[in-house]
Amino acid sequence: MRWRDPIVEEVRRARDAYAKQFNYDLDAIYRDLKVKEHQSKQRVVPCPPKPQQAPDQQSVTKPA
């Protein structure tokens, strides 16, 4: 038996309905969200970019 969360299902239905309005076109969805952001009276605070690691600090995984 699979556990079901009605809230998660509702959010997924809403997300699908919103994406369907734009024929699942991510560029169109992005443009719509930017228009809504611009029209909003709320202050939008962008997340700061993640710091970049120097090439010698990046973890390298070797194949087994």
N, C-alpha and C positions, 0 to 999 in steps of 0.2 A: 504494500500500500504506500502510495506517495503522499507526503504531507503537502497540504495546499494552504496558502496564505491568501485570504480574500483581498487584503489590501494590496499585495503584490500583483494579484490578478487584475485588480481595478486599475492600477497604475499602468500595467502593460497594455490593457485595452485602450486607455486614454492615449498612451504613446503611439499605439498602432493607428488609432483614428486620426491623430494629428499628422503622422507621417503619410497616411493614405491621402490626405488632402493635397499633398504635393507629389503624389505618385512615387513616394519614397525617394525623391530626389534630394540628396543631402545638401547640395548647393542652394536649392530653393528653400529648404528648411532653415538653413543658416541665414539666408537673406531675410526671411520672415522674422526670425528671432532678433536679428539686428534692428529691424524696424520697430519691433515691440520694445526692445531695449531703449532705443532712441526716444520713443514716445512716452516711456515710463517716467514718472516723477521721482522714482527711487534712484538713489545714488548707486552706481555700479562700481564696485571696487575690483579691479583685476587681480588675479593671483600673481605673485611675483614669479619670474621664471626660475626653474630649478638650476642650481649652480652646476656648471659643467666640470667634469672631472678631467684632469690632464691625462693624456694617453698612457702615461706610465702608471697612473693610479687606477685605471680601469681593470676590472677583473676579467681574466681570460680563462675560459674553460677549454680544456684539452679533450679531444675525443678519446673515448675509452678504448 
